[in-house]
């Protein structure tokens, strides 16, 4: 059966325990309450992910794209969501090296 490449696999099925570019869009959407935390994006068309990405970016722009500038409630939600996501990702074998590797 052919895999549908224009749909997202969902944060729970994504590589690196969901710590990918699309996975982080989902995480940020949870932080800003754009989608419910139970929504994983599974089977979403990539065009819908792009729309969500624009919404997430608009929210980040309000705070200078800086976690430290988030209001207390959003900061605490961000910390919780990302801590849980990193723990899941580490269990799945993610080490964070992707984010810290220099482009060559």
Beta strands, then each sheet from edge to edge (+ up, - down):
end
